[in-house]
């Protein structure tokens, strides 16, 4: 059983995030899903960007750190997130020397040149993805490997950015099911 901190996208704590948490719980994992937007949920990317910018990146990271703090321990917390939540999860995981793993759904983050980690990392991303262009992902992969992470990247040709959310236009049922099958196997190994 893994302990998982699952962070939502810029759309807020949507039903798809709760469904993902339920899927992880059904597989025997302990899952924590903080609401970084204080109850606000949107359906349009512009509205999500507006909330994200209103709260600010530093405050979102502070809220994510506060959510993770009581969960961090000897067991190795698994950080996971969707898009923006993946970016935040990556930052938290790289700062936690005892992190158990990192599952990124649809999003990554920049990282310091001197970053160092040995955690297993799995990324699921659309191909192509306007939010995560190929040149960015290639550079991200190389930097993550240089940092020492064991990285797997799964690209889903023709899927939309948030292809695992059945209530968004990006949804791709086949890609979502494939991603979750692989992700659940990954978390089971941590």
N, C-alpha and C positions, 0 to 999 in steps of 0.2 A: 504494500500500500504506500502510495506517495501522498505527501501533503502538497497541494497545488494552490498557488495564488493566481487567479485568473482575472486579467484586467480587460475592461471593455474598450471598444473603439471610440472614435470621435462622435459616434452616434449616441453614445450613452449606454446605460445598462438595459439593452434591448432583450426581448424574449429569447432571441437566438443565443445570447450569452448564458442565460439561465438554462437553456436546453443543453448547451455544451457542458455546463457544470453538472447537470443531471446525468449526462452521458458518462462523464468522468466518475461521478459518484457510483453509478451503476456498475462500473468496472472495479469498484472497491477503493477508490481514492477519496481522501478528505479534501474538499475543495472550498476555497474562500473566494467570494466574489464581491469586492468592495464597489461602492457606487462613488466614483470620482467626480460625478457631475451633480451631486445632491438632488437626485430624482429627475433631472431633465433628460428627456429622450427625444430624438429627432429622427426624421425620415430622409432629409435632404443633406447632401454633403456641405452645402453652404452654411446651413444652420449649425452643423456640427463644428465646422471651422470657426464660426462666430463664438460658440460657447468655449471652445478650446482656447481661442485667443483672449476671450474675456477673463477666463480663469488664469491663463498664463502657464507656460511650460514649467517654470520653476515651482509654482503652486501645485500643479498636477503631479510632479515628481515628489513633492513633499507629502501629498496625500497618499501616493502609492507607497512611499517609505513608511508612513504611519500605519498603513494597512498591513504591511509586511512585518513590521517590528515585533508584534507579539507572536508571530508564527516562526520566526527564525530560531533555529536551534541546532542541536547536534545531528538531527536526522537529515538535514539537507532539503530545504524548501525547493520545490520546482516552480519556477516562474513561467507564466504563460500569458499570452495576450493577443488581442485582435488589433491589427493595424496600429493605431496610436498606442493601444495597450501593449502591443508587442514591443514597440519602441521603449516604453517605460519599463516593461519587464526585462528587456535586455540591459538597461542601465542598472536596475536593481541586481540582477544576477551577476553582472560583472563586478559589482561592488561587494558582493557577499562571498567571502572565501569558502563558505560551507554550502554554497548553492548545490542543489542536487541535479539541476538540469534547466534547460531553457527551451520552451516550445513557442515558436513564433508563427502566428497565423496572419498572413497578409502584411506584415510590417517589420521593419528593422530600425536601427538607429545608428548614428555615427558612433565611433569609438575612439578613445585616445590612442595615440601611437604606441604608448607604453603599456597598453592593456595586456593583462595576463590572466589566463584562466585555463582550466583543464576540464570544464564541464562539457557534457554532451549537449549539442544544440541541434534542433530540427526546425527548419523553415518550410512553410507551405505558402506558395505565392502564385498568383496568376501569371500567365505568360502569353502575351505581354501584359504589363501592368503599368499604367501611367503614373501611379503613386510610387512605384518601386521599379524604375527603369532598369534594363539589363546591365548597362554600364555601372550603375550604382550597385546592383546586386553582385556583380562580379568583383568589384572592389571590396564590398562588404565581406564576401566570402574569403577573399585573400587575407583581409585584415583579421578576420575571426580565426582563420587557420594560423596566421602568424602569432596571434595571442596564445595559441595552444589549445583551442577548443576542438573538439571532435564534432565536425559539422556535417549535417546532411541537408540538402536542399531539394525540395520537390516542387516542380513547376507544372502548372495546369494550363495547358494550351487552350486558348479560347475562353477561359473562365473570366468573370469580372473580378474586380479587386476584392470585395468582401463576398466571395463566392460561397461561403458557408452559412450566410444569413438568408433563410428562406423568405423573409419579408422585404428584401431589397432587390432591385432590378439586376444586381450582379450575380444573383444566386445561380448556381449550377449544381443540380442534385447529384450527378455522377461524380463530379470533382469533389464535392463536399463529402460524400460517403467515402471516397477513396482517401481523402485527407484524414478523416477521422479514424479510419481503419489503421492507417500508418501511425498516426499520432498516439492512439491508444496502445499500440504495440510498443512504441517508443517509451511512453510513460511507464508501462509495465516493467521495463528493464531498469528503471532508475531506482 
